[in-house]
């Protein structure tokens, strides 16, 4: 899958906590904000993947994250 968002694209995130599989979220990991898609969500843990699998650094490399690392979900543009 090609990336849903382009570098430098303006986006709007909501601080809502009702996350679902497939949603694009912004998370805080190792001192930086990352934008990834929720691949799986269970028991307070999220598995995040990038849309560009070949070039994405995501949960396949750093594992499951505690859901409190998620800062919000993408609300605009809809992807």
C-alpha positions as CSV (number, residue, x, y, z in Angstrom):
1,X,0.0,0.0,0.0
2,X,1.3,3.4,-0.8
3,X,1.4,6.1,1.9
4,X,-2.0,7.7,2.6
5,X,-0.4,11.0,3.6
6,X,2.3,13.0,1.9
7,X,5.3,14.5,3.7
8,X,4.5,18.1,4.8
9,X,0.7,17.6,4.3
10,X,-1.5,19.5,6.8
11,X,-3.6,17.1,9.0
12,X,-6.0,17.4,11.9
13,X,-5.9,15.0,14.8
14,X,-8.5,14.5,17.6
15,X,-7.5,13.6,21.2
16,X,-10.4,11.1,21.3
17,X,-9.6,7.8,22.9
18,X,-11.9,5.5,20.9
19,X,-9.3,3.9,18.7
20,X,-10.2,1.2,16.2
21,X,-8.2,-1.1,13.9
22,X,-7.4,0.6,10.6
23,X,-7.4,4.2,12.0
24,X,-4.4,6.5,11.4
25,X,-3.0,7.8,14.7
26,X,-0.2,10.0,16.0
27,X,1.9,8.4,18.7
28,X,4.9,9.4,20.7
29,X,7.8,7.0,20.5
30,X,11.4,7.5,21.6
31,X,11.1,11.3,21.8
32,X,9.4,11.8,18.4
33,X,5.9,11.9,17.0
34,X,5.0,9.2,14.5
35,X,2.0,8.8,12.3
36,X,1.0,5.1,11.8
37,X,-2.1,3.0,11.2
38,X,-3.5,0.7,13.9
39,X,-3.0,-2.9,12.8
40,X,-4.2,-4.5,16.0
41,X,-5.4,-3.2,19.4
42,X,-5.9,-5.3,22.5
43,X,-5.7,-5.0,26.3
44,X,-4.2,-1.4,26.2
45,X,-1.6,-2.3,23.6
46,X,-1.4,-1.2,20.0
47,X,0.4,-2.6,17.1
48,X,1.2,0.1,14.6
49,X,2.2,-0.2,10.9
50,X,3.1,2.2,8.2
51,X,1.3,2.2,4.9
52,X,4.6,1.9,3.0
53,X,5.6,-1.5,4.4
54,X,9.0,-1.7,2.6
55,X,10.2,1.6,4.0
56,X,8.3,2.0,7.3
57,X,9.7,1.8,10.8
58,X,6.9,0.5,12.9
59,X,5.8,-2.2,15.3
60,X,7.3,-4.8,13.2
61,X,10.6,-3.3,14.4
62,X,9.8,-1.9,17.9
63,X,6.9,-4.1,19.0
64,X,3.6,-3.4,20.7
65,X,3.2,0.1,22.3
66,X,1.1,0.9,25.4
67,X,-2.0,2.8,24.2
68,X,-1.1,5.9,26.3
69,X,1.6,6.6,23.8
70,X,-1.1,7.5,21.3
71,X,-1.8,11.2,21.2
72,X,-4.8,11.2,18.9
73,X,-6.5,9.9,15.7
74,X,-6.6,11.4,12.3
75,X,-9.8,13.2,11.5
76,X,-8.9,15.2,8.4
77,X,-8.1,14.4,5.7
78,X,-10.0,11.1,5.7
79,X,-7.8,8.3,4.4
